[in-house]
Amino acid sequence: MKFTVIAGAALIAMVSTQAMAVSVAQLISKCGGDAKTYCDGVGYGDPMQECLDKNFKKLTDDCKIVVQKLRDGEKVTLL
């Protein structure tokens, strides 16, 4: 019984963590065009996030949603 409760809690924590993350696929699909337009030549990771954040007002609505999630502390994941 204890194992089931612990396993269930771990599963909930894992799902919650995944819900609080932005996938690389989302980032590319929602912000790829904006990144090319405003951040061409900027490296990946923090430099790209800083560039998108700096150009926030110019971004498409879909990209703004993703960048806001990153501003709110969500991490980028591969999944």
PDB file of N, CA, C and O in Angstrom:
ATOM      1  N   MET A   1       0.821  -1.193   0.000  1.00  0.00           N
ATOM      2  CA  MET A   1       0.000   0.000   0.000  1.00  0.00           C
ATOM      3  C   MET A   1       0.867   1.261   0.000  1.00  0.00           C
ATOM      4  O   MET A   1       0.602   2.194  -0.758  1.00  0.00           O
ATOM      5  N   LYS A   2       1.915   1.294   0.856  1.00  0.00           N
ATOM      6  CA  LYS A   2       2.783   2.462   0.917  1.00  0.00           C
ATOM      7  C   LYS A   2       3.481   2.677  -0.423  1.00  0.00           C
ATOM      8  O   LYS A   2       3.626   3.814  -0.872  1.00  0.00           O
ATOM      9  N   PHE A   3       3.913   1.591  -1.063  1.00  0.00           N
ATOM     10  CA  PHE A   3       4.595   1.696  -2.348  1.00  0.00           C
ATOM     11  C   PHE A   3       3.686   2.330  -3.391  1.00  0.00           C
ATOM     12  O   PHE A   3       4.131   3.169  -4.175  1.00  0.00           O
ATOM     13  N   THR A   4       2.422   1.939  -3.406  1.00  0.00           N
ATOM     14  CA  THR A   4       1.451   2.485  -4.366  1.00  0.00           C
ATOM     15  C   THR A   4       1.287   3.989  -4.160  1.00  0.00           C
ATOM     16  O   THR A   4       1.241   4.743  -5.131  1.00  0.00           O
ATOM     17  N   VAL A   5       1.199   4.422  -2.929  1.00  0.00           N
ATOM     18  CA  VAL A   5       1.047   5.842  -2.633  1.00  0.00           C
ATOM     19  C   VAL A   5       2.295   6.610  -3.057  1.00  0.00           C
ATOM     20  O   VAL A   5       2.191   7.679  -3.658  1.00  0.00           O
ATOM     21  N   ILE A   6       3.460   6.076  -2.750  1.00  0.00           N
ATOM     22  CA  ILE A   6       4.721   6.737  -3.126  1.00  0.00           C
ATOM     23  C   ILE A   6       4.861   6.778  -4.639  1.00  0.00           C
ATOM     24  O   ILE A   6       5.226   7.816  -5.192  1.00  0.00           O
ATOM     25  N   ALA A   7       4.577   5.669  -5.322  1.00  0.00           N
ATOM     26  CA  ALA A   7       4.666   5.628  -6.778  1.00  0.00           C
ATOM     27  C   ALA A   7       3.677   6.601  -7.402  1.00  0.00           C
ATOM     28  O   ALA A   7       4.000   7.282  -8.375  1.00  0.00           O
ATOM     29  N   GLY A   8       2.466   6.669  -6.841  1.00  0.00           N
ATOM     30  CA  GLY A   8       1.468   7.611  -7.351  1.00  0.00           C
ATOM     31  C   GLY A   8       1.909   9.042  -7.171  1.00  0.00           C
ATOM     32  O   GLY A   8       1.729   9.860  -8.073  1.00  0.00           O
ATOM     33  N   ALA A   9       2.482   9.364  -6.026  1.00  0.00           N
ATOM     34  CA  ALA A   9       2.974  10.727  -5.765  1.00  0.00           C
ATOM     35  C   ALA A   9       4.115  11.070  -6.717  1.00  0.00           C
ATOM     36  O   ALA A   9       4.194  12.194  -7.212  1.00  0.00           O
ATOM     37  N   ALA A  10       4.993  10.111  -6.974  1.00  0.00           N
ATOM     38  CA  ALA A  10       6.101  10.344  -7.897  1.00  0.00           C
ATOM     39  C   ALA A  10       5.582  10.594  -9.307  1.00  0.00           C
ATOM     40  O   ALA A  10       6.101  11.454 -10.019  1.00  0.00           O
ATOM     41  N   LEU A  11       4.570   9.853  -9.708  1.00  0.00           N
ATOM     42  CA  LEU A  11       3.971  10.033 -11.036  1.00  0.00           C
ATOM     43  C   LEU A  11       3.322  11.409 -11.153  1.00  0.00           C
ATOM     44  O   LEU A  11       3.477  12.081 -12.173  1.00  0.00           O
ATOM     45  N   ILE A  12       2.607  11.830 -10.133  1.00  0.00           N
ATOM     46  CA  ILE A  12       1.989  13.157 -10.143  1.00  0.00           C
ATOM     47  C   ILE A  12       3.056  14.238 -10.226  1.00  0.00           C
ATOM     48  O   ILE A  12       2.902  15.200 -10.978  1.00  0.00           O
ATOM     49  N   ALA A  13       4.125  14.095  -9.472  1.00  0.00           N
ATOM     50  CA  ALA A  13       5.218  15.074  -9.504  1.00  0.00           C
ATOM     51  C   ALA A  13       5.847  15.115 -10.886  1.00  0.00           C
ATOM     52  O   ALA A  13       6.181  16.190 -11.383  1.00  0.00           O
ATOM     53  N   MET A  14       6.014  13.945 -11.517  1.00  0.00           N
ATOM     54  CA  MET A  14       6.607  13.893 -12.843  1.00  0.00           C
ATOM     55  C   MET A  14       5.704  14.570 -13.871  1.00  0.00           C
ATOM     56  O   MET A  14       6.194  15.322 -14.714  1.00  0.00           O
ATOM     57  N   VAL A  15       4.415  14.323 -13.819  1.00  0.00           N
ATOM     58  CA  VAL A  15       3.472  14.942 -14.746  1.00  0.00           C
ATOM     59  C   VAL A  15       3.437  16.443 -14.514  1.00  0.00           C
ATOM     60  O   VAL A  15       3.403  17.213 -15.474  1.00  0.00           O
ATOM     61  N   SER A  16       3.444  16.871 -13.265  1.00  0.00           N
ATOM     62  CA  SER A  16       3.436  18.294 -12.941  1.00  0.00           C
ATOM     63  C   SER A  16       4.685  18.974 -13.484  1.00  0.00           C
ATOM     64  O   SER A  16       4.611  20.085 -14.008  1.00  0.00           O
ATOM     65  N   THR A  17       5.820  18.320 -13.364  1.00  0.00           N
ATOM     66  CA  THR A  17       7.072  18.882 -13.868  1.00  0.00           C
ATOM     67  C   THR A  17       7.017  19.020 -15.375  1.00  0.00           C
ATOM     68  O   THR A  17       7.449  20.037 -15.916  1.00  0.00           O
ATOM     69  N   GLN A  18       6.494  18.018 -16.063  1.00  0.00           N
ATOM     70  CA  GLN A  18       6.407  18.088 -17.515  1.00  0.00           C
ATOM     71  C   GLN A  18       5.447  19.181 -17.948  1.00  0.00           C
ATOM     72  O   GLN A  18       5.673  19.823 -18.974  1.00  0.00           O
ATOM     73  N   ALA A  19       4.381  19.409 -17.191  1.00  0.00           N
ATOM     74  CA  ALA A  19       3.426  20.453 -17.539  1.00  0.00           C
ATOM     75  C   ALA A  19       4.031  21.836 -17.344  1.00  0.00           C
ATOM     76  O   ALA A  19       3.548  22.812 -17.919  1.00  0.00           O
ATOM     77  N   MET A  20       5.080  21.926 -16.539  1.00  0.00           N
ATOM     78  CA  MET A  20       5.717  23.190 -16.244  1.00  0.00           C
ATOM     79  C   MET A  20       6.990  23.366 -17.077  1.00  0.00           C
ATOM     80  O   MET A  20       7.952  23.989 -16.629  1.00  0.00           O
ATOM     81  N   ALA A  21       6.985  22.824 -18.267  1.00  0.00           N
ATOM     82  CA  ALA A  21       8.157  22.911 -19.119  1.00  0.00           C
ATOM     83  C   ALA A  21       7.741  23.229 -20.550  1.00  0.00           C
ATOM     84  O   ALA A  21       6.627  22.924 -20.978  1.00  0.00           O
ATOM     85  N   VAL A  22       8.653  23.840 -21.264  1.00  0.00           N
ATOM     86  CA  VAL A  22       8.460  24.150 -22.682  1.00  0.00           C
ATOM     87  C   VAL A  22       9.347  23.186 -23.457  1.00  0.00           C
ATOM     88  O   VAL A  22      10.548  23.103 -23.200  1.00  0.00           O
ATOM     89  N   SER A  23       8.770  22.465 -24.395  1.00  0.00           N
ATOM     90  CA  SER A  23       9.578  21.521 -25.164  1.00  0.00           C
ATOM     91  C   SER A  23      10.337  22.255 -26.268  1.00  0.00           C
ATOM     92  O   SER A  23       9.930  23.324 -26.723  1.00  0.00           O
ATOM     93  N   VAL A  24      11.426  21.665 -26.678  1.00  0.00           N
ATOM     94  CA  VAL A  24      12.202  22.226 -27.790  1.00  0.00           C
ATOM     95  C   VAL A  24      11.320  22.311 -29.030  1.00  0.00           C
ATOM     96  O   VAL A  24      11.406  23.275 -29.791  1.00  0.00           O
ATOM     97  N   ALA A  25      10.468  21.296 -29.237  1.00  0.00           N
ATOM     98  CA  ALA A  25       9.564  21.302 -30.399  1.00  0.00           C
ATOM     99  C   ALA A  25       8.619  22.497 -30.352  1.00  0.00           C
ATOM    100  O   ALA A  25       8.377  23.132 -31.378  1.00  0.00           O
ATOM    101  N   GLN A  26       8.080  22.814 -29.171  1.00  0.00           N
ATOM    102  CA  GLN A  26       7.210  23.987 -29.026  1.00  0.00           C
ATOM    103  C   GLN A  26       7.983  25.261 -29.337  1.00  0.00           C
ATOM    104  O   GLN A  26       7.502  26.141 -30.050  1.00  0.00           O
ATOM    105  N   LEU A  27       9.162  25.339 -28.800  1.00  0.00           N
ATOM    106  CA  LEU A  27       9.990  26.529 -28.996  1.00  0.00           C
ATOM    107  C   LEU A  27      10.277  26.754 -30.470  1.00  0.00           C
ATOM    108  O   LEU A  27      10.184  27.879 -30.960  1.00  0.00           O
ATOM    109  N   ILE A  28      10.626  25.686 -31.178  1.00  0.00           N
ATOM    110  CA  ILE A  28      10.922  25.797 -32.606  1.00  0.00           C
ATOM    111  C   ILE A  28       9.664  26.126 -33.401  1.00  0.00           C
ATOM    112  O   ILE A  28       9.685  27.010 -34.258  1.00  0.00           O
ATOM    113  N   SER A  29       8.563  25.418 -33.120  1.00  0.00           N
ATOM    114  CA  SER A  29       7.354  25.633 -33.917  1.00  0.00           C
ATOM    115  C   SER A  29       6.717  26.992 -33.654  1.00  0.00           C
ATOM    116  O   SER A  29       6.182  27.611 -34.574  1.00  0.00           O
ATOM    117  N   LYS A  30       6.765  27.458 -32.427  1.00  0.00           N
ATOM    118  CA  LYS A  30       6.110  28.727 -32.081  1.00  0.00           C
ATOM    119  C   LYS A  30       7.019  29.949 -32.255  1.00  0.00           C
ATOM    120  O   LYS A  30       6.535  31.052 -32.509  1.00  0.00           O
ATOM    121  N   CYS A  31       8.331  29.753 -32.119  1.00  0.00           N
ATOM    122  CA  CYS A  31       9.250  30.904 -32.128  1.00  0.00           C
ATOM    123  C   CYS A  31      10.332  30.839 -33.205  1.00  0.00           C
ATOM    124  O   CYS A  31      11.168  31.738 -33.293  1.00  0.00           O
ATOM    125  N   GLY A  32      10.325  29.794 -34.019  1.00  0.00           N
ATOM    126  CA  GLY A  32      11.372  29.650 -35.030  1.00  0.00           C
ATOM    127  C   GLY A  32      11.456  30.834 -35.978  1.00  0.00           C
ATOM    128  O   GLY A  32      12.547  31.341 -36.241  1.00  0.00           O
ATOM    129  N   GLY A  33      10.315  31.281 -36.495  1.00  0.00           N
ATOM    130  CA  GLY A  33      10.303  32.414 -37.417  1.00  0.00           C
ATOM    131  C   GLY A  33      10.758  33.702 -36.751  1.00  0.00           C
ATOM    132  O   GLY A  33      11.517  34.476 -37.335  1.00  0.00           O
ATOM    133  N   ASP A  34      10.294  33.932 -35.530  1.00  0.00           N
ATOM    134  CA  ASP A  34      10.701  35.120 -34.783  1.00  0.00           C
ATOM    135  C   ASP A  34      12.192  35.078 -34.475  1.00  0.00           C
ATOM    136  O   ASP A  34      12.879  36.096 -34.566  1.00  0.00           O
ATOM    137  N   ALA A  35      12.689  33.906 -34.113  1.00  0.00           N
ATOM    138  CA  ALA A  35      14.114  33.768 -33.811  1.00  0.00           C
ATOM    139  C   ALA A  35      14.951  34.097 -35.038  1.00  0.00           C
ATOM    140  O   ALA A  35      15.980  34.764 -34.933  1.00  0.00           O
ATOM    141  N   LYS A  36      14.512  33.630 -36.195  1.00  0.00           N
ATOM    142  CA  LYS A  36      15.248  33.909 -37.430  1.00  0.00           C
ATOM    143  C   LYS A  36      15.193  35.404 -37.764  1.00  0.00           C
ATOM    144  O   LYS A  36      16.187  35.982 -38.204  1.00  0.00           O
ATOM    145  N   THR A  37      14.043  36.019 -37.557  1.00  0.00           N
ATOM    146  CA  THR A  37      13.869  37.431 -37.881  1.00  0.00           C
ATOM    147  C   THR A  37      14.638  38.344 -36.930  1.00  0.00           C
ATOM    148  O   THR A  37      15.327  39.259 -37.381  1.00  0.00           O
ATOM    149  N   TYR A  38      14.533  38.113 -35.635  1.00  0.00           N
ATOM    150  CA  TYR A  38      15.079  39.047 -34.652  1.00  0.00           C
ATOM    151  C   TYR A  38      16.385  38.607 -34.005  1.00  0.00           C
ATOM    152  O   TYR A  38      17.087  39.422 -33.406  1.00  0.00           O
ATOM    153  N   CYS A  39      16.716  37.316 -34.122  1.00  0.00           N
ATOM    154  CA  CYS A  39      17.865  36.798 -33.375  1.00  0.00           C
ATOM    155  C   CYS A  39      18.806  35.972 -34.250  1.00  0.00           C
ATOM    156  O   CYS A  39      19.528  35.115 -33.740  1.00  0.00           O
ATOM    157  N   ASP A  40      18.807  36.215 -35.547  1.00  0.00           N
ATOM    158  CA  ASP A  40      19.662  35.451 -36.459  1.00  0.00           C
ATOM    159  C   ASP A  40      21.118  35.592 -36.035  1.00  0.00           C
ATOM    160  O   ASP A  40      21.604  36.704 -35.827  1.00  0.00           O
ATOM    161  N   GLY A  41      21.797  34.490 -35.910  1.00  0.00           N
ATOM    162  CA  GLY A  41      23.203  34.496 -35.533  1.00  0.00           C
ATOM    163  C   GLY A  41      23.447  34.430 -34.031  1.00  0.00           C
ATOM    164  O   GLY A  41      24.589  34.309 -33.589  1.00  0.00           O
ATOM    165  N   VAL A  42      22.384  34.510 -33.253  1.00  0.00           N
ATOM    166  CA  VAL A  42      22.516  34.405 -31.800  1.00  0.00           C
ATOM    167  C   VAL A  42      22.595  32.927 -31.443  1.00  0.00           C
ATOM    168  O   VAL A  42      21.913  32.105 -32.054  1.00  0.00           O
ATOM    169  N   GLY A  43      23.401  32.589 -30.482  1.00  0.00           N
ATOM    170  CA  GLY A  43      23.539  31.197 -30.060  1.00  0.00           C
ATOM    171  C   GLY A  43      22.272  30.664 -29.411  1.00  0.00           C
ATOM    172  O   GLY A  43      21.355  31.420 -29.087  1.00  0.00           O
ATOM    173  N   TYR A  44      22.236  29.353 -29.226  1.00  0.00           N
ATOM    174  CA  TYR A  44      21.097  28.698 -28.581  1.00  0.00           C
ATOM    175  C   TYR A  44      21.164  28.870 -27.069  1.00  0.00           C
ATOM    176  O   TYR A  44      22.165  29.345 -26.533  1.00  0.00           O
ATOM    177  N   GLY A  45      20.120  28.491 -26.405  1.00  0.00           N
ATOM    178  CA  GLY A  45      20.090  28.536 -24.941  1.00  0.00           C
ATOM    179  C   GLY A  45      19.828  29.931 -24.423  1.00  0.00           C
ATOM    180  O   GLY A  45      18.970  30.648 -24.936  1.00  0.00           O
ATOM    181  N   ASP A  46      20.575  30.309 -23.400  1.00  0.00           N
ATOM    182  CA  ASP A  46      20.360  31.595 -22.749  1.00  0.00           C
ATOM    183  C   ASP A  46      20.461  32.786 -23.696  1.00  0.00           C
ATOM    184  O   ASP A  46      19.635  33.694 -23.606  1.00  0.00           O
ATOM    185  N   PRO A  47      21.453  32.821 -24.613  1.00  0.00           N
ATOM    186  CA  PRO A  47      21.511  33.969 -25.532  1.00  0.00           C
ATOM    187  C   PRO A  47      20.245  34.110 -26.384  1.00  0.00           C
ATOM    188  O   PRO A  47      19.777  35.224 -26.624  1.00  0.00           O
ATOM    189  N   MET A  48      19.696  32.989 -26.836  1.00  0.00           N
ATOM    190  CA  MET A  48      18.465  33.038 -27.641  1.00  0.00           C
ATOM    191  C   MET A  48      17.292  33.499 -26.790  1.00  0.00           C
ATOM    192  O   MET A  48      16.485  34.320 -27.225  1.00  0.00           O
ATOM    193  N   GLN A  49      17.201  32.972 -25.582  1.00  0.00           N
ATOM    194  CA  GLN A  49      16.112  33.362 -24.693  1.00  0.00           C
ATOM    195  C   GLN A  49      16.208  34.863 -24.384  1.00  0.00           C
ATOM    196  O   GLN A  49      15.188  35.552 -24.363  1.00  0.00           O
ATOM    197  N   GLU A  50      17.398  35.363 -24.148  1.00  0.00           N
ATOM    198  CA  GLU A  50      17.583  36.794 -23.880  1.00  0.00           C
ATOM    199  C   GLU A  50      17.189  37.635 -25.085  1.00  0.00           C
ATOM    200  O   GLU A  50      16.568  38.687 -24.930  1.00  0.00           O
ATOM    201  N   CYS A  51      17.546  37.182 -26.286  1.00  0.00           N
ATOM    202  CA  CYS A  51      17.210  37.918 -27.500  1.00  0.00           C
ATOM    203  C   CYS A  51      15.701  37.955 -27.714  1.00  0.00           C
ATOM    204  O   CYS A  51      15.143  39.009 -28.021  1.00  0.00           O
ATOM    205  N   LEU A  52      15.039  36.813 -27.556  1.00  0.00           N
ATOM    206  CA  LEU A  52      13.587  36.774 -27.715  1.00  0.00           C
ATOM    207  C   LEU A  52      12.914  37.647 -26.662  1.00  0.00           C
ATOM    208  O   LEU A  52      11.942  38.346 -26.947  1.00  0.00           O
ATOM    209  N   ASP A  53      13.438  37.597 -25.456  1.00  0.00           N
ATOM    210  CA  ASP A  53      12.878  38.409 -24.381  1.00  0.00           C
ATOM    211  C   ASP A  53      13.045  39.906 -24.687  1.00  0.00           C
ATOM    212  O   ASP A  53      12.136  40.700 -24.445  1.00  0.00           O
ATOM    213  N   LYS A  54      14.190  40.272 -25.210  1.00  0.00           N
ATOM    214  CA  LYS A  54      14.462  41.667 -25.565  1.00  0.00           C
ATOM    215  C   LYS A  54      13.520  42.167 -26.661  1.00  0.00           C
ATOM    216  O   LYS A  54      13.150  43.341 -26.684  1.00  0.00           O
ATOM    217  N   ASN A  55      13.139  41.271 -27.561  1.00  0.00           N
ATOM    218  CA  ASN A  55      12.272  41.617 -28.691  1.00  0.00           C
ATOM    219  C   ASN A  55      10.815  41.225 -28.449  1.00  0.00           C
ATOM    220  O   ASN A  55      10.039  41.111 -29.398  1.00  0.00           O
ATOM    221  N   PHE A  56      10.445  41.020 -27.203  1.00  0.00           N
ATOM    222  CA  PHE A  56       9.130  40.481 -26.832  1.00  0.00           C
ATOM    223  C   PHE A  56       7.970  41.195 -27.536  1.00  0.00           C
ATOM    224  O   PHE A  56       7.067  40.531 -28.047  1.00  0.00           O
ATOM    225  N   LYS A  57       7.975  42.501 -27.571  1.00  0.00           N
ATOM    226  CA  LYS A  57       6.850  43.250 -28.144  1.00  0.00           C
ATOM    227  C   LYS A  57       6.677  43.001 -29.640  1.00  0.00           C
ATOM    228  O   LYS A  57       5.584  43.189 -30.175  1.00  0.00           O
ATOM    229  N   LYS A  58       7.739  42.582 -30.317  1.00  0.00           N
ATOM    230  CA  LYS A  58       7.691  42.347 -31.764  1.00  0.00           C
ATOM    231  C   LYS A  58       7.291  40.912 -32.120  1.00  0.00           C
ATOM    232  O   LYS A  58       6.985  40.631 -33.279  1.00  0.00           O
ATOM    233  N   LEU A  59       7.290  40.013 -31.157  1.00  0.00           N
ATOM    234  CA  LEU A  59       7.066  38.591 -31.420  1.00  0.00           C
ATOM    235  C   LEU A  59       5.615  38.301 -31.785  1.00  0.00           C
ATOM    236  O   LEU A  59       4.707  39.058 -31.442  1.00  0.00           O
ATOM    237  N   THR A  60       5.417  37.187 -32.490  1.00  0.00           N
ATOM    238  CA  THR A  60       4.062  36.727 -32.781  1.00  0.00           C
ATOM    239  C   THR A  60       3.391  36.331 -31.473  1.00  0.00           C
ATOM    240  O   THR A  60       4.067  36.052 -30.482  1.00  0.00           O
ATOM    241  N   ASP A  61       2.075  36.307 -31.471  1.00  0.00           N
ATOM    242  CA  ASP A  61       1.339  35.969 -30.251  1.00  0.00           C
ATOM    243  C   ASP A  61       1.705  34.580 -29.718  1.00  0.00           C
ATOM    244  O   ASP A  61       1.853  34.398 -28.509  1.00  0.00           O
ATOM    245  N   ASP A  62       1.852  33.597 -30.624  1.00  0.00           N
ATOM    246  CA  ASP A  62       2.213  32.237 -30.202  1.00  0.00           C
ATOM    247  C   ASP A  62       3.574  32.214 -29.525  1.00  0.00           C
ATOM    248  O   ASP A  62       3.759  31.538 -28.513  1.00  0.00           O
ATOM    249  N   CYS A  63       4.516  32.944 -30.077  1.00  0.00           N
ATOM    250  CA  CYS A  63       5.855  32.980 -29.496  1.00  0.00           C
ATOM    251  C   CYS A  63       5.838  33.722 -28.161  1.00  0.00           C
ATOM    252  O   CYS A  63       6.546  33.335 -27.231  1.00  0.00           O
ATOM    253  N   LYS A  64       5.049  34.770 -28.059  1.00  0.00           N
ATOM    254  CA  LYS A  64       4.949  35.511 -26.798  1.00  0.00           C
ATOM    255  C   LYS A  64       4.495  34.596 -25.661  1.00  0.00           C
ATOM    256  O   LYS A  64       4.974  34.716 -24.533  1.00  0.00           O
ATOM    257  N   ILE A  65       3.577  33.687 -25.957  1.00  0.00           N
ATOM    258  CA  ILE A  65       3.086  32.757 -24.937  1.00  0.00           C
ATOM    259  C   ILE A  65       4.231  31.882 -24.435  1.00  0.00           C
ATOM    260  O   ILE A  65       4.383  31.684 -23.230  1.00  0.00           O
ATOM    261  N   VAL A  66       5.039  31.358 -25.362  1.00  0.00           N
ATOM    262  CA  VAL A  66       6.164  30.506 -24.996  1.00  0.00           C
ATOM    263  C   VAL A  66       7.202  31.299 -24.211  1.00  0.00           C
ATOM    264  O   VAL A  66       7.688  30.832 -23.180  1.00  0.00           O
ATOM    265  N   VAL A  67       7.545  32.488 -24.684  1.00  0.00           N
ATOM    266  CA  VAL A  67       8.546  33.308 -24.001  1.00  0.00           C
ATOM    267  C   VAL A  67       8.050  33.701 -22.611  1.00  0.00           C
ATOM    268  O   VAL A  67       8.838  33.752 -21.666  1.00  0.00           O
ATOM    269  N   GLN A  68       6.773  33.974 -22.478  1.00  0.00           N
ATOM    270  CA  GLN A  68       6.227  34.305 -21.153  1.00  0.00           C
ATOM    271  C   GLN A  68       6.360  33.122 -20.207  1.00  0.00           C
ATOM    272  O   GLN A  68       6.650  33.306 -19.025  1.00  0.00           O
ATOM    273  N   LYS A  69       6.151  31.910 -20.712  1.00  0.00           N
ATOM    274  CA  LYS A  69       6.337  30.721 -19.876  1.00  0.00           C
ATOM    275  C   LYS A  69       7.779  30.635 -19.387  1.00  0.00           C
ATOM    276  O   LYS A  69       8.028  30.295 -18.230  1.00  0.00           O
ATOM    277  N   LEU A  70       8.718  30.943 -20.262  1.00  0.00           N
ATOM    278  CA  LEU A  70      10.124  30.931 -19.872  1.00  0.00           C
ATOM    279  C   LEU A  70      10.406  32.030 -18.850  1.00  0.00           C
ATOM    280  O   LEU A  70      11.158  31.820 -17.897  1.00  0.00           O
ATOM    281  N   ARG A  71       9.808  33.189 -19.048  1.00  0.00           N
ATOM    282  CA  ARG A  71       9.945  34.290 -18.075  1.00  0.00           C
ATOM    283  C   ARG A  71       9.418  33.878 -16.712  1.00  0.00           C
ATOM    284  O   ARG A  71       9.949  34.285 -15.679  1.00  0.00           O
ATOM    285  N   ASP A  72       8.361  33.061 -16.719  1.00  0.00           N
ATOM    286  CA  ASP A  72       7.734  32.616 -15.480  1.00  0.00           C
ATOM    287  C   ASP A  72       8.492  31.463 -14.820  1.00  0.00           C
ATOM    288  O   ASP A  72       8.065  30.946 -13.788  1.00  0.00           O
ATOM    289  N   GLY A  73       9.603  31.065 -15.411  1.00  0.00           N
ATOM    290  CA  GLY A  73      10.457  30.053 -14.781  1.00  0.00           C
ATOM    291  C   GLY A  73      10.362  28.657 -15.340  1.00  0.00           C
ATOM    292  O   GLY A  73      11.030  27.751 -14.843  1.00  0.00           O
ATOM    293  N   GLU A  74       9.540  28.452 -16.375  1.00  0.00           N
ATOM    294  CA  GLU A  74       9.484  27.111 -16.963  1.00  0.00           C
ATOM    295  C   GLU A  74      10.802  26.829 -17.675  1.00  0.00           C
ATOM    296  O   GLU A  74      11.428  27.738 -18.220  1.00  0.00           O
ATOM    297  N   LYS A  75      11.210  25.593 -17.666  1.00  0.00           N
ATOM    298  CA  LYS A  75      12.463  25.171 -18.288  1.00  0.00           C
ATOM    299  C   LYS A  75      12.200  24.583 -19.669  1.00  0.00           C
ATOM    300  O   LYS A  75      11.082  24.169 -19.974  1.00  0.00           O
ATOM    301  N   VAL A  76      13.226  24.551 -20.491  1.00  0.00           N
ATOM    302  CA  VAL A  76      13.131  23.930 -21.812  1.00  0.00           C
ATOM    303  C   VAL A  76      13.529  22.470 -21.671  1.00  0.00           C
ATOM    304  O   VAL A  76      14.565  22.153 -21.086  1.00  0.00           O
ATOM    305  N   THR A  77      12.690  21.572 -22.220  1.00  0.00           N
ATOM    306  CA  THR A  77      12.980  20.141 -22.173  1.00  0.00           C
ATOM    307  C   THR A  77      12.986  19.565 -23.583  1.00  0.00           C
ATOM    308  O   THR A  77      12.489  20.189 -24.520  1.00  0.00           O
ATOM    309  N   LEU A  78      13.542  18.396 -23.722  1.00  0.00           N
ATOM    310  CA  LEU A  78      13.554  17.724 -25.021  1.00  0.00           C
ATOM    311  C   LEU A  78      12.206  17.108 -25.344  1.00  0.00           C
ATOM    312  O   LEU A  78      11.909  16.865 -26.513  1.00  0.00           O
ATOM    313  N   LEU A  79      11.384  16.851 -24.340  1.00  0.00           N
ATOM    314  CA  LEU A  79      10.097  16.168 -24.547  1.00  0.00           C
ATOM    315  C   LEU A  79       8.956  17.136 -24.644  1.00  0.00           C
ATOM    316  O   LEU A  79       7.809  16.723 -24.818  1.00  0.00           O
TER     317      LEU A  79
END
